[in-house]
Amino acid sequence: MTNESFQEQKELEYNFLTVLNLVVDFRYRTLASCNENQQCKKSTLVFNTA
């Protein structure tokens, strides 16, 4: 593996983790903001399985 491709892989991993963090944060805030709202729970469930 060349140094360049190693750098690219690191950037890909970083981007993936950033997106993952955003998704988790979004899901957490969605759950927190609607708590016991039944309609919201359904849409979050769809989001979980997507």
C-alpha positions in Angstrom: 0.0 0.0 0.0 1.4 3.4 -1.0 1.4 6.3 1.3 -1.1 8.1 -0.9 -3.7 5.3 -0.8 -3.2 5.0 3.0 -4.1 8.7 3.3 -7.2 8.2 1.1 -8.4 5.4 3.3 -7.9 7.4 6.4 -10.0 10.2 4.9 -12.7 7.8 3.9 -12.8 6.3 7.4 -13.0 9.8 8.9 -15.8 10.8 6.5 -17.7 7.7 7.4 -17.4 8.3 11.1 -18.5 11.9 10.7 -21.6 10.8 8.9 -22.3 8.1 11.4 -22.0 10.6 14.2 -24.5 12.9 12.5 -26.9 10.1 12.0 -26.7 8.9 15.6 -27.0 12.5 16.8 -30.0 13.1 14.6 -31.7 9.9 15.8 -31.0 10.7 19.4 -32.5 14.2 19.1 -35.5 12.9 17.2 -36.2 10.4 19.9 -35.6 12.9 22.7 -37.8 15.6 21.1 -40.9 13.5 20.6 -40.5 11.0 23.5 -44.0 9.5 23.9 -45.4 10.7 20.6 -46.7 7.5 18.9 -46.5 8.9 15.3 -42.9 10.0 15.9 -41.9 6.5 17.2 -43.2 4.9 14.0 -41.2 7.2 11.7 -38.1 6.7 13.9 -38.6 2.9 13.5 -38.6 3.3 9.7 -35.4 5.3 10.0 -33.8 2.6 12.1 -34.4 -0.1 9.6 -33.5 2.0 6.6 
